[in-house]
Amino acid sequence: MKNSLKQGMSLSLKKMITDDLIASNQNLGDSLFASTPSLLLLMEQTCNILLNKHLPKEHTTITAEINIRHTKPIYIDETVTTSVHLKYIDDEKLFFDFVLLDDENDVIAIGAHERIIVNKNNLIAAPSASKV
């Protein structure tokens, strides 16, 4: 498989925290700040935006492992900057460092993420709900 991925690539994206990212609106407790799964979603979206520019159309990536430390709350209408850095490439394995920062550049969350490049044609479709 040919791709243009290079170790050291990075991408940073800003996003405002919206109501749908808040823990209490996801049945994840009563807190009014962005849930940890929402922060993971922002990180994975940023990785995918970076990767999709460099992979052949028949390939995609899937999550293999995530390690996150959620250190500070971020609330509705606050802005978060999600930065991902492709630290290491080992064949189909991609290893990222990531950080999410608030407007004062304080760390909201930090961690490591591993993705695996796969051929879309080799993925098995999940059974439809009517067949389960």
Secondary structure, 3 states (H helix, E strand, C coil): CCCCCCCCCEEEEEEECCHHHEHHHHCCCCCCEECHHHHHHHHHHHHHHHHHCCCCCCEEEEEEEEEEEECCCCECCCEEEEEEEEEEEECCEEEEEEEEECCCCCEEEEEEEEEEEEEHHHCCCCCCHHHC
